[in-house]
Amino acid sequence: MQWPRLGSLGAYLVRQNLFLMATCLGAGVFIYLLSDLSDRLEHFMDADLGIRQTLTYFLVKMPLIFSQILPAVFLLSVVIQVGLMVRNREMLALRAGGMSMGWFIRFFVVYALVWSLGQLVFSQFVASYGEQEASRIWREEVRKRQLDKRVVKNLWFREGPYIVNAQEAHPTQSRVNDVTVYEFDSDTMRLQRIMTAKKGLVDEHGWGLLDVWEIETKDFMSNKLLTNFVPLRQDMRSFLNTDVADRGELPLWRLGTIIDELRESGSNVERLRTAWHGKWSYAFSIVTMALLALALCSLFENLYVNLVLSLLVIFSYYALYVLGITIGQKGLLPPIAGAWLANGVFSSLAAMRLVWVSVSWLSIRGHRWRNALSRRFSREEA
């Protein structure tokens, strides 16, 4: 397969697309900021934050906005670009000169791959830092939710012969609620004891459980204890990184490290693995958008119709993407399948359409089939 070279036509397409992307990106950022400002301005005013802090929040959030709307911007820019080329008879001239549809498909796929790699690097370096800083400003300066009020729900981890579950943990306050501790034999790994407690206090030496029920699995005898000490040395503050509010803000390498650490401790990492794969799939959704744009332009030559369809496709893609991430986090699908669900579905549909119009015998067969149906309906009406 011969890949397209960046000759005069390729350079022309790149320049035209960059101009359209800059225009669409500017409009998209303006709409996003206007919506976000109308939603959050009242909160900034109630928190008595000055103009400097408010502007800092939106400024550091700008890279995140770029990375979030870039796939939609790419789809719209390609649809507008091809639509303008059709309107100006440029596509007709290129077809007359022997330029095939396959060349355009290969060109825009390679072009989209370059944008995908750039979006991945940008989102994990610049946008990730901006998202963390914007969240910090919103959480600590606007919402006044300091770290000492953070709560981790349904905490699980393994340490030595113990598997621990706490329904509610306050890492910075060194306390836990509704605790269940499973103690195993170090040699046989058989369950020996189950301890449940209403509350627990955490320090550097271990966990002091209060109001404890202890069950021996050998004879299933239960004992009520006022206190019980469990020698757990797990640093509770490390679990703040698994909180839902912070999970999406972490860059790929940091998130991967946390997943490995939690997997070794026996924690459930399905949600984090889905988030990790989701970062990859969202970056390469630009390739999916390139295929969708070309498929839409092959359906209709009317620019306005294609723009309306593009907006419907964008909303449909994002809905399926969120659905895939959700079911992946809940364990209904493997994390990689849930994260890549939207890309797989929409890329397959767009690829089938492009194969239909690109392969000559399929295209001819389709025209013959439509003409036969038209003649049949004409005879029936007559």
C-alpha positions in Angstrom: 0.0 0.0 0.0 1.4 3.4 -1.0 1.0 6.1 1.6 0.3 9.6 0.5 3.2 12.0 0.3 3.0 15.5 1.4 3.3 17.1 -2.0 1.6 20.3 -3.2 -1.9 18.8 -2.7 -1.0 17.5 0.7 0.4 20.8 1.8 -2.6 22.6 0.5 -4.9 20.3 2.4 -2.9 20.7 5.6 -2.9 24.5 5.4 -6.6 24.6 4.7 -7.4 22.2 7.5 -5.2 24.1 10.0 -7.1 27.3 9.3 -10.5 25.6 9.7 -9.4 23.8 12.9 -8.2 27.1 14.4 -11.5 28.7 13.5 -13.6 25.9 14.9 -11.3 25.6 18.0 -11.7 29.2 18.8 -15.5 29.0 18.5 -15.6 25.9 20.6 -13.5 27.3 23.3 -15.5 30.5 23.4 -18.8 28.5 23.8 -17.3 26.2 26.4 -15.9 29.1 28.5 -19.2 31.0 28.2 -21.1 28.0 29.4 -18.7 27.3 32.2 -18.5 30.9 33.3 -22.3 31.2 33.5 -22.4 28.0 35.6 -19.6 28.9 38.0 -19.5 32.7 38.2 -22.0 32.7 41.1 -19.8 30.3 43.1 -16.7 32.4 42.6 -18.6 35.5 43.8 -19.9 33.7 46.8 -16.4 32.6 47.7 -15.2 36.3 47.5 -12.4 35.4 45.0 -10.8 38.2 43.1 -10.6 38.7 39.3 -7.0 37.4 39.4 -7.9 34.0 40.9 -11.0 33.7 38.6 -8.9 34.3 35.5 -6.2 31.9 36.8 -8.8 29.2 37.1 -10.0 29.6 33.5 -6.5 30.1 32.2 -5.2 26.9 33.6 -8.3 25.1 32.4 -7.8 26.2 28.8 -5.5 23.3 27.8 -8.0 20.8 29.2 -10.7 22.4 27.1 -8.5 22.2 24.0 -7.9 18.4 24.5 -11.5 17.7 25.3 -13.0 19.4 22.2 -10.2 18.6 19.7 -11.8 15.4 18.3 -15.1 17.2 17.6 -13.2 20.1 16.1 -11.3 17.8 13.8 -14.5 16.2 12.6 -16.2 19.6 11.8 -13.0 20.9 10.1 -12.7 18.0 7.8 -16.5 18.1 6.9 -16.3 21.8 6.2 -13.0 21.4 4.2 -14.3 18.6 2.0 -17.7 20.4 1.6 -16.0 23.6 0.4 -13.9 21.6 -2.0 -17.0 20.0 -3.5 -18.8 23.4 -3.7 -15.7 25.0 -5.5 -15.5 22.1 -7.9 -12.1 21.1 -6.6 -13.1 17.6 -5.9 -14.5 17.2 -9.4 -11.2 18.4 -10.9 -9.2 16.0 -8.7 -11.4 13.1 -9.7 -11.1 14.0 -13.3 -7.3 14.1 -12.9 -7.3 10.5 -11.6 -7.2 11.2 -7.9 -8.9 8.2 -6.1 -11.0 8.2 -2.9 -8.4 5.9 -1.4 -5.8 8.5 -1.5 -7.9 10.9 0.5 -8.7 8.2 3.0 -5.0 7.3 3.5 -4.1 11.0 3.7 -6.6 12.0 6.4 -6.0 8.8 8.4 -2.2 9.5 8.6 -3.0 13.2 9.2 -5.3 12.2 12.0 -2.7 9.8 13.5 -0.3 12.7 13.8 -3.0 14.8 15.6 -3.8 11.9 17.9 -0.2 11.5 19.0 0.0 15.3 19.6 -3.2 15.3 21.5 -2.1 12.4 23.7 1.2 14.1 24.6 -0.5 17.5 25.1 -3.2 16.1 27.3 -0.9 14.1 29.5 1.7 16.9 30.0 0.0 20.3 29.7 -3.7 19.6 30.1 -3.2 17.1 33.0 -1.4 19.7 35.0 -4.0 22.4 34.1 -6.8 20.0 35.2 -5.2 19.3 38.5 -4.6 23.0 39.2 -8.1 24.0 38.2 -9.6 21.2 40.4 -7.4 22.4 43.3 -8.6 26.0 42.9 -12.2 24.9 42.6 -12.0 22.4 45.5 -9.9 24.4 48.0 -10.5 28.0 47.2 -14.1 27.9 45.8 -15.7 25.0 47.5 -13.5 25.2 50.6 -13.1 21.4 50.6 -9.7 21.0 52.1 -7.8 17.7 52.1 -8.7 17.1 55.7 -12.3 16.6 54.6 -11.7 14.1 51.8 -13.4 10.8 52.1 -12.6 7.5 50.3 -15.6 5.1 49.9 -15.5 1.3 49.9 -11.7 1.0 50.5 -10.1 -2.4 49.9 -6.4 -3.4 50.3 -4.3 -6.4 51.3 -1.3 -6.3 53.7 0.5 -9.5 54.9 -2.1 -12.0 56.2 -4.9 -9.4 56.2 -7.5 -8.3 53.7 -9.2 -5.1 54.8 -12.4 -3.4 53.8 -13.5 0.0 55.1 -16.8 1.4 53.9 -15.6 4.9 54.7 -12.1 6.2 55.2 -10.8 9.6 56.2 -7.1 9.3 55.3 -5.9 12.7 56.6 -7.9 12.4 59.8 -6.6 8.8 60.4 -9.9 7.2 61.1 -12.1 4.7 59.3 -15.8 3.6 59.7 -17.5 0.2 59.2 -14.3 -1.9 59.0 -14.1 -5.6 58.2 -10.7 -7.4 58.5 -10.1 -10.9 57.2 -7.1 -12.7 58.8 -5.5 -15.6 56.9 -3.0 -18.2 58.0 0.4 -17.2 56.6 1.3 -20.9 55.7 -2.0 -22.4 54.5 -3.7 -19.1 53.5 -6.9 -20.4 55.1 -9.3 -17.9 56.6 -8.8 -17.9 60.4 -10.6 -14.9 61.8 -13.1 -12.2 60.7 -13.2 -8.9 62.6 -15.9 -6.2 62.2 -15.8 -2.9 63.8 -17.9 0.3 63.8 -14.9 2.6 63.9 -11.2 2.5 63.8 -8.3 4.8 64.6 -5.1 4.7 62.5 -1.5 5.6 63.4 2.0 4.6 62.4 1.9 1.4 64.5 -1.4 0.0 63.3 -5.2 0.2 63.5 -7.1 0.4 66.8 -10.6 -1.0 66.2 -13.5 0.0 68.5 -16.6 -1.9 69.2 -15.4 -5.1 67.6 -17.1 -8.5 66.8 -14.5 -11.2 66.3 -15.5 -14.5 64.7 -13.2 -17.6 64.7 -13.7 -19.7 61.5 -12.6 -22.9 63.2 -15.6 -23.2 65.5 -17.6 -20.0 64.4 -17.5 -18.7 67.9 -18.0 -15.0 68.2 -16.6 -12.6 70.8 -17.5 -9.0 71.5 -14.5 -6.7 72.3 -14.4 -3.1 73.2 -11.1 -2.7 71.4 -8.7 -4.7 69.2 -5.4 -3.8 67.7 -4.4 -4.9 64.1 -0.7 -4.3 63.0 -1.5 -2.6 59.7 1.2 -0.2 58.4 -0.6 0.9 55.1 -0.2 4.6 54.5 -3.8 5.9 54.3 -2.8 9.0 52.4 -1.8 7.0 49.4 -5.4 6.1 48.8 -6.3 9.7 48.1 -4.9 9.1 44.6 -7.7 6.6 44.0 -10.5 9.0 44.8 -12.9 9.6 41.9 -12.3 13.3 41.9 -8.6 12.8 41.2 -8.5 9.7 39.1 -9.1 11.4 35.7 -6.6 14.1 36.4 -3.6 11.9 36.7 -1.3 11.5 33.7 -0.8 8.1 32.2 2.5 7.2 33.8 1.3 8.2 37.3 -2.0 6.4 36.9 -0.2 3.3 35.6 2.1 3.3 38.7 -0.8 3.6 41.1 -2.6 0.7 39.3 0.4 -1.5 39.8 0.7 -0.6 43.4 -3.0 -1.2 44.2 -3.0 -4.4 42.2 -0.2 -5.7 44.4 -2.1 -4.8 47.5 -5.2 -6.7 46.3 -7.4 -3.7 45.6 -9.9 -3.6 42.8 -8.4 -1.6 40.0 -11.1 -2.0 37.2 -12.1 1.6 37.4 -8.6 2.9 37.2 -7.7 0.5 34.4 -10.7 1.7 32.4 -9.6 5.3 33.0 -6.1 4.4 31.8 -7.3 2.9 28.6 -9.8 5.7 28.2 -7.0 8.2 27.9 -5.6 6.3 24.9 -8.9 5.7 23.2 -9.9 9.4 23.5 -6.7 10.6 22.0 -7.0 8.2 19.0 -10.7 9.1 18.6 -9.4 11.7 16.1 -8.7 8.9 13.7 -12.3 7.8 14.2 -13.5 11.3 13.5 -11.5 11.4 10.3 -13.2 8.3 9.0 -16.6 9.6 10.1 -16.0 12.9 8.3 -15.1 11.2 5.0 -18.0 8.8 5.3 -20.5 11.7 5.9 -19.2 13.6 2.9 -19.6 10.5 0.8 -23.3 10.3 1.7 -24.3 13.9 0.9 -22.6 16.7 -1.0 -24.6 19.4 0.8 -22.4 21.1 3.4 -25.2 22.2 5.7 -26.7 18.7 5.8 -23.3 17.2 6.6 -22.8 19.8 9.4 -26.1 18.9 11.1 -25.3 15.2 10.8 -21.8 15.9 12.2 -23.3 17.4 15.3 -25.6 14.4 15.7 -22.6 12.0 15.3 -20.5 13.9 17.8 -23.2 13.7 20.5 -23.8 10.0 19.7 -20.1 9.3 19.9 -19.7 11.0 23.3 -22.8 9.2 24.6 -21.4 5.8 23.6 -17.9 6.7 24.9 -19.3 7.6 28.3 -21.5 4.5 28.3 -18.4 2.3 27.5 -16.3 3.9 30.2 -19.2 3.4 32.7 -19.8 -0.3 32.0 -16.0 -0.9 31.9 -15.7 0.7 35.4 -18.5 -1.4 36.7 -16.9 -4.6 35.4 -19.6 -5.4 32.8 -17.0 -5.3 30.1 -13.2 -5.7 30.3 -11.6 -2.2 30.8 -10.0 -2.1 27.3 -13.3 -3.1 25.7 -15.3 -0.5 27.5 -12.8 2.2 26.8 -12.5 1.5 23.1 -16.2 0.7 22.5 -17.2 4.0 20.9 -14.1 4.0 18.6 -14.7 0.4 17.6 -18.4 0.9 16.7 -18.1 4.2 14.9 -14.8 3.3 13.1 -16.4 0.1 11.8 -19.5 1.8 10.5 -17.4 4.5 8.8 -15.0 2.0 7.4 -17.8 -0.1 5.8 -19.2 3.0 4.1 -15.8 4.1 2.8 -15.1 0.6 1.5 -18.4 0.6 -0.3 -17.6 3.9 -2.1 -13.9 3.1 -2.6 -14.0 -0.3 -4.1 -15.1 0.1 -7.7 -17.1 -3.1 -8.1 -19.0 -2.5 -4.9 -19.8 1.1 -6.0 -20.9 0.0 -9.4 -23.0 -2.8 -8.0 -24.7 -0.4 -5.6 -25.5 2.0 -8.4 -27.0 -0.9 -10.4 -29.0 -2.1 -7.5 -30.5 1.4 -6.9 -31.2 1.9 -10.6 -33.0 -1.5 -10.7 -35.1 -0.5 -7.7 -35.9 2.8 -9.3 -37.0 1.1 -12.5 -39.1 -1.4 -10.6 -40.9 1.3 -8.6 -41.5 3.3 -11.8 -43.2 0.3 -13.5 -45.3 -0.4 -10.4 -46.5 3.3 -10.4 -47.2 3.1 -14.1 
